Amino acid sequence: MEKVNGTKAYILHHRTSVKDLMELGNRALGTIETFSGNYPFQWTEKGWMGPDNHIYPVK
């Protein structure tokens, strides 16, 4: 957890790899592509607000 401008925040970092199991256009069989990114969640009075501006309440 981090504090950003005095607000509690979690940042979910992810890395995903995808391997082609068949030829796709000009991509050879077995091509591996890796994607990465992050999703920040900020604490609000009603629960955690995700990057989609949806509130995920704490139960």
C-alpha positions as CSV (number, residue, x, y, z in Angstrom):
1,M,0.0,0.0,0.0
2,E,1.2,3.5,-0.8
3,K,-0.1,6.9,0.2
4,V,-0.7,9.2,-2.8
5,N,-1.6,12.8,-1.9
6,G,-2.7,11.5,1.5
7,T,-5.0,8.8,0.1
8,K,-4.4,5.0,0.6
9,A,-3.7,3.3,-2.8
10,Y,-2.8,-0.1,-4.0
11,I,-1.3,-0.7,-7.4
12,L,-1.6,-4.1,-9.0
13,H,1.3,-4.7,-11.4
14,H,0.9,-7.6,-13.9
15,R,2.8,-9.2,-16.7
16,T,1.2,-11.7,-19.1
17,S,2.7,-13.8,-21.9
18,V,0.7,-15.2,-24.8
19,K,2.0,-17.9,-27.1
20,D,0.5,-18.4,-30.6
21,L,-0.6,-22.0,-31.1
22,M,-1.2,-21.5,-34.8
23,E,0.0,-19.2,-37.5
24,L,-1.8,-15.9,-37.4
25,G,-1.3,-13.6,-40.5
26,N,2.5,-13.0,-40.6
27,R,3.1,-14.3,-37.0
28,A,4.9,-17.6,-36.9
29,L,3.7,-20.6,-34.9
30,G,5.1,-20.3,-31.3
31,T,5.5,-16.6,-31.3
32,I,5.4,-15.3,-27.7
33,E,4.3,-11.8,-26.9
34,T,4.5,-10.2,-23.4
35,F,2.2,-7.5,-22.1
36,S,2.5,-5.6,-18.8
37,G,0.6,-2.9,-17.0
38,N,-0.9,-1.8,-13.7
39,Y,-4.2,-1.1,-12.2
40,P,-4.4,1.5,-9.4
41,F,-7.0,1.1,-6.6
42,Q,-7.8,4.1,-4.3
43,W,-9.5,4.0,-0.9
44,T,-12.8,5.9,-0.6
45,E,-15.4,6.1,2.2
46,K,-17.4,3.4,0.4
47,G,-14.6,1.0,-0.5
48,W,-11.8,0.6,-3.1
49,M,-12.3,2.5,-6.3
50,G,-10.7,0.8,-9.3
51,P,-9.4,2.2,-12.6
52,D,-12.9,1.7,-14.1
53,N,-14.3,4.1,-11.4
54,H,-16.3,1.3,-9.9
55,I,-16.4,1.0,-6.1
56,Y,-15.5,-2.4,-4.7
57,P,-17.0,-2.4,-1.2
58,V,-15.1,-4.1,1.6
59,K,-17.2,-6.9,3.2
